[in-house]
């Protein structure tokens, strides 16, 4: 998940749930499932894989190369609650 402003080891409650599946019963939200939430624990904050951004315009000697690594928060899902 993208970077969340939470401390390492704290619990996070996500209330925007798109789909809940339990055994053979599947609930799909339109756009979100009402009354559903996910409880997770923030494990750590890490940087993702590096991507290269390259801009180029032919015939005018214009070239720009730039790299980017996005921060994100690694979560461990503890419980999925649906009422």
Buried (B, 14 or more C-beta within 10 A) or exposed (E): EEEBEBEEEEEBEBEEBEEBEEEEEEBEEEEEBEEBBBEBBBEEBEEEEEEEEEEEEEEEEEEEEEEEEEEBBEBEEEEBEBE
